[in-house]
Structures are given as C-alpha cells and as structure tokens.
Amino acid sequence: MPTLLTLGVHWLLVLTLGLPFAVLWSVAMLYITLGFRRLSHHLPPWPSSG
C-alpha cells in the first residue's frame, strides 16, 4: 500500500507540476527509506517476550 501511494503521488506530481518535482519526490522518498534503515542499525534490539 505505501508503494502504491508513493507511486500515485509521483504521477500526480508529473501531471501537475512536471517531471523535476516528481524526481525530487522520488529522491526524497529514497533518502527517507535509506535514512530509516541507517537509523535502525543504531537502535537497541526489541525486548524478547519470553
């Protein structure tokens, strides 16, 4: 679902504001997803339930 939402926003930007804004959106989404992955490596592991 998040992928379809992101793709929908991308195409909405292409149709309304143009390709440069859609590319900026895609770069921002890539940066956010890679940033969360990088952050998750520094978080402590979840406590086990056992």
N, C-alpha and C positions, 0 to 999 in steps of 0.2 A: 504493500500500500504506500509506504513512504516513497518508493521509487516512482510509482505512477504519479504521485502528487508532484514530485520534483520535476518529472518529465513534462507534466502539464503546465507547470509554471514556466519552464523553459520555452515551450512552444507558444505560450501566451505572450511572453516577452518578445519572441521572434516576430510574432504577428503584430504587436502593438508598438513596441519601441525600437525594434530592429535587432539584428544579429549581435552587435557589440554588447548590448545589455544582457542578452541571453548567454553569451560567453562569460561575462562577468559573474552571472548567476551560477554557471556551471563550475567556474573556478572557486567561487565562494563555498559551494557545496562540497567540493573536493577537499578544500582546506579544512572545513569543519569536520568532515568524516575522518580525515587523517589526523587532525588535532585531537579528536576524542580517542583515537586508537593510541596515540602517543601518550596521552594523559592516563589512560587505563593501565599502562605498564608501570606507572609510579604509584598507583593506589594499592593499599594492602588487600590481600585476598579476602573474599567474603567469609564470615564465620561459618563453620560447618554446623549442621543441625543434627549432631549425633554424638 
